[in-house]
Amino acid sequence: MTDASHAEKERHVRMLYARMHEQGESLAEATAQLGLSVDDLRRAQDGLARLGLLDTGTETTVDAVAALTRGLESSHRALDRLVEHHVMVASLAQNYLGFTRHANDDLRVEFYERERLAALNNRIDELADLAQLEVMTMHPAANWTPERLDTGDARIRRRRGRGVRERELHAQVMLANPMLRDRLRARREEGTEIRVAPVIPTRMLIYDRQVAVVQADPADLERGAVLIRGRDVIRSLAALYEFCWTNASELVDVPRSADDAALTEQQRAVLRLLATGAKDDAIARSLGVSTRTVTRLVGELTAMLGAGSRFQAGVRAARLGWLD
């Protein structure tokens, strides 16, 4: 599907939802009023069902706040589905909450697109200064710079003076970056609680369990973010964070962390061969070890790098300088 046809499909989905939800029309009535073709209707209906905005049994709309909350809560049950659910939630927050007829007075959503990143950083600064109890953050793999880390350190120091509890979750693959590894070690020594995990679904910041900033697109950290206020939704996001936190590891318990442990030559050799697309049996013959040993090493290295495939693990290792 081209970008133009995809945009047209999304426009039909929003038009159909708005018509049914705001006018109280049935699916057939809204379709007739909008003049949609049979194919347009089918695609729009599929889009609403995918977002949880359509009860397929009664063919009536589902309130966007309810759909948003259900989507977040279902994310808690399966870590490997977190990214898919987050994309759905971001779409709901950006495109559909404005149609809600019976909105929760407690819920407020602000979307900061790519062009408003400066304003978003200002809001994050304000939230850092207002936090009184606890700040929970999670960070996927990203291009960290000394300037970004300095900004984060300044915010943490201001909060630490007020006795705010600090917790950070980071992608395990980033521990291969000496600058970030050293900075995280320093933060831990100063009182910040830090854990790492092979998979971090998206960037998220939660302040006092009242306000959250969630990345709009997990695949593009510069696209923008959604700022959410609301007890029920934030409670779900905090539960999601606690799930990830419980399944994460301390810095000292993972390779290349606080003890600066390096990869073994055997691990480097496996990664080099992975980057060429070699299979386990070929790697085993090349290294003179059993296929079972290679399979175990590949699993450990893939998890360590937070990679989605064997080949991606080899590529990431090369990009991070692990094979030098």
C-alpha positions in Angstrom: 0.0 0.0 0.0 1.4 3.4 -1.0 1.7 6.3 1.5 -1.2 8.1 -0.3 -3.6 5.1 -0.2 -2.6 4.5 3.5 -3.4 8.1 4.4 -6.7 7.8 2.5 -7.6 4.7 4.5 -6.8 6.4 7.8 -9.0 9.3 6.8 -11.9 7.0 6.1 -11.4 5.3 9.4 -11.6 8.6 11.3 -14.5 9.9 9.3 -16.5 6.7 9.9 -15.7 6.7 13.7 -16.6 10.4 14.0 -19.9 10.0 12.2 -21.0 7.0 14.2 -19.8 8.2 17.5 -20.9 11.8 17.4 -24.1 11.4 15.4 -25.1 8.0 17.0 -25.5 6.5 13.5 -25.3 2.8 12.7 -22.6 1.5 10.5 -24.9 1.3 7.5 -26.2 4.8 8.1 -22.8 6.4 8.5 -21.5 4.5 5.4 -24.4 5.8 3.3 -24.0 9.4 4.5 -20.3 9.4 3.8 -20.7 7.8 0.4 -18.1 5.1 1.0 -17.6 2.3 -1.5 -17.8 -1.4 -0.4 -14.0 -1.6 -0.4 -13.6 1.7 1.5 -16.2 0.4 4.1 -14.4 -2.9 4.5 -11.0 -1.2 5.0 -12.4 1.4 7.4 -14.3 -1.3 9.4 -11.1 -3.4 9.7 -9.2 -0.3 10.8 -11.7 0.5 13.6 -11.8 -3.2 14.8 -7.9 -3.2 14.8 -7.9 -0.2 17.0 -10.5 -1.6 19.3 -13.0 1.2 18.4 -15.7 -1.0 17.0 -17.8 -3.7 18.7 -18.0 -6.2 15.8 -21.0 -8.0 17.4 -23.3 -4.9 17.6 -21.4 -2.8 15.0 -21.4 0.1 17.4 -18.4 2.3 18.4 -16.3 1.9 21.5 -15.4 4.9 23.5 -11.8 5.9 22.7 -10.8 6.2 26.4 -12.1 2.7 27.1 -10.3 1.4 24.0 -7.1 3.2 25.1 -7.3 1.7 28.6 -8.0 -1.8 27.4 -5.1 -1.7 25.0 -2.7 -0.6 27.7 -3.9 -3.2 30.2 -3.6 -6.0 27.7 0.0 -5.1 27.1 0.9 -6.3 30.6 0.3 -9.9 29.7 2.9 -10.4 27.0 6.2 -8.6 26.7 6.7 -9.7 23.1 3.5 -7.8 22.1 4.4 -4.5 23.9 5.5 -2.7 20.8 2.4 -3.6 18.7 0.1 -2.4 21.5 2.0 0.8 22.0 1.6 1.7 18.3 -2.2 1.2 18.7 -2.3 3.3 21.9 -0.3 6.2 20.2 -2.7 6.1 17.3 -5.7 6.3 19.6 -4.3 9.2 21.6 -3.2 11.2 18.6 -6.3 10.7 16.3 -9.4 9.7 18.3 -9.6 11.0 21.8 -11.1 14.3 20.5 -14.2 12.4 19.4 -15.0 11.2 22.9 -18.5 12.3 24.0 -18.3 11.3 27.7 -14.7 12.1 28.4 -13.2 11.5 31.8 -12.7 15.0 33.3 -9.4 13.6 34.8 -7.9 12.7 31.4 -5.8 15.1 29.3 -3.7 14.2 26.3 -1.3 16.5 24.5 0.6 15.4 21.3 4.0 16.9 20.6 4.9 16.3 17.0 8.4 16.4 15.5 8.3 20.2 15.0 7.5 20.8 18.7 10.3 18.8 20.3 11.7 22.0 21.9 8.3 22.6 23.6 8.3 19.0 24.7 11.7 19.3 26.3 10.5 22.4 28.1 7.5 20.4 29.5 9.8 17.6 30.6 11.9 20.2 32.4 8.8 21.5 34.2 7.7 18.0 35.2 11.2 17.3 36.5 10.9 20.4 38.8 7.4 19.5 39.9 8.0 15.8 40.8 7.9 15.2 44.5 7.8 11.4 45.1 9.0 9.2 42.2 10.2 9.3 38.6 10.3 6.1 36.5 11.9 6.2 33.1 12.6 3.6 30.4 14.9 4.1 27.4 15.3 1.9 24.3 18.5 1.9 22.3 19.3 5.5 21.2 22.1 7.8 20.1 23.1 9.2 23.5 25.2 12.3 23.4 27.1 14.0 26.3 24.7 16.9 26.1 21.7 14.7 26.5 23.2 12.9 29.4 24.2 16.2 31.1 20.7 17.4 30.7 19.4 14.3 32.4 21.9 14.5 35.2 20.9 18.1 35.9 17.2 17.0 36.2 18.1 14.1 38.5 20.2 16.3 40.8 17.4 18.8 41.2 14.9 16.0 42.1 17.4 14.2 44.3 17.6 17.3 46.5 13.9 16.9 47.2 14.2 13.2 48.0 12.6 12.0 44.8 13.0 8.2 44.1 14.7 7.7 40.7 14.3 4.5 38.6 15.7 4.0 35.1 15.3 1.1 32.7 17.7 0.9 29.8 18.2 -1.3 26.7 20.9 -3.9 27.6 22.7 -3.3 24.2 23.6 0.2 25.2 25.9 -1.0 27.9 28.4 -1.6 25.1 28.7 2.3 24.9 31.5 3.1 27.4 30.2 6.7 27.9 26.7 5.6 28.8 27.9 2.7 30.9 30.1 5.0 33.0 27.4 7.6 33.3 24.9 4.9 34.5 27.4 3.6 37.0 27.9 7.1 38.4 24.1 7.7 38.7 23.7 4.3 40.5 26.5 5.3 43.0 24.6 8.5 43.7 21.3 6.8 44.5 19.5 6.2 41.2 18.1 2.7 40.8 19.1 1.3 37.4 18.2 -1.9 35.6 18.6 -3.2 32.0 16.6 -5.5 29.8 17.1 -7.0 26.3 13.9 -5.4 25.1 12.7 -1.9 26.0 9.4 -1.3 24.0 9.6 2.5 23.9 10.7 5.6 25.7 8.5 6.4 28.6 8.7 8.9 31.6 6.3 8.7 34.5 6.2 11.4 37.1 4.6 10.8 40.6 2.3 8.2 38.9 0.2 11.2 37.7 1.7 12.3 34.4 3.4 10.2 31.6 5.4 11.1 28.5 5.3 8.2 25.9 7.2 8.1 22.6 4.8 8.4 19.7 6.7 6.0 17.5 9.0 3.4 19.0 10.9 3.1 15.8 11.6 6.9 15.5 12.5 8.7 18.8 12.5 12.1 17.0 8.9 11.8 15.7 7.3 13.2 18.9 5.6 12.1 22.1 2.2 11.9 23.8 1.9 13.6 27.2 -0.9 12.0 29.3 -2.6 13.0 32.5 -5.3 10.7 34.0 -5.4 8.4 37.0 -6.7 5.3 35.3 -4.4 5.5 32.2 -1.3 6.3 34.3 -2.1 3.5 36.6 -2.0 1.1 33.6 1.3 2.6 32.4 2.8 2.3 35.8 1.8 -1.3 36.0 3.4 -1.9 32.6 6.6 -0.2 33.9 6.6 -2.4 37.0 6.3 -5.5 34.8 9.3 -4.5 32.8 11.2 -3.6 36.0 10.5 -6.9 37.6 11.9 -8.8 34.6 15.0 -6.6 34.2 18.5 -7.1 35.5 20.8 -5.2 37.7 23.9 -3.6 36.0 26.3 -6.0 37.8 24.4 -9.0 36.5 24.9 -8.5 32.8 27.9 -8.6 30.5 29.8 -5.4 29.8 28.2 -3.6 32.6 29.7 -2.2 35.9 32.6 -4.6 35.9 33.5 -3.7 32.2 33.6 -7.4 31.3 34.6 -7.9 27.7 33.4 -10.5 25.2 35.3 -13.7 25.0 37.2 -14.5 21.7 34.7 -17.4 21.2 31.7 -14.9 21.5 33.5 -12.5 19.0 34.0 -15.3 16.6 30.4 -16.4 16.7 29.2 -12.8 16.2 31.5 -12.4 13.2 30.1 -15.5 11.6 26.5 -14.4 12.5 27.1 -11.2 10.6 27.8 -13.2 7.4 24.5 -15.1 7.8 26.2 -18.4 8.8 24.0 -21.2 10.4 24.7 -22.9 13.7 26.1 -26.1 12.2 28.5 -24.1 9.9 29.6 -22.0 12.9 30.1 -25.1 15.0 32.3 -26.7 12.2 34.3 -23.5 11.9 35.0 -23.2 15.6 35.4 -26.9 16.3 32.6 -27.0 18.9 29.2 -28.7 19.1 26.1 -27.2 17.5 24.4 -27.2 20.9 27.2 -24.9 22.2 26.8 -22.5 19.3 23.0 -22.4 19.8 23.4 -21.5 23.4 26.0 -18.8 22.6 23.8 -17.3 19.8 20.8 -17.1 22.2 22.9 -15.3 24.9 24.4 -12.9 22.4 21.1 -12.1 20.7 19.5 -11.3 24.1 22.6 -9.3 25.2 22.3 -7.1 22.0 18.5 -6.8 22.2 18.4 -8.1 18.6 15.4 -9.4 16.8 17.3 -11.9 14.6 20.7 -13.7 14.4 21.8 -11.6 11.5 20.8 -8.4 13.3 22.8 -9.4 16.3 25.9 -9.6 14.1 25.2 -6.3 12.5 24.6 -4.6 15.8 27.8 -6.0 17.3 29.8 -4.7 14.4 28.2 -1.2 14.7 28.9 -1.1 18.4 32.5 -2.0 17.9 32.3 -5.3 19.6 34.2 -7.1 16.9 37.2 -4.8 16.7 
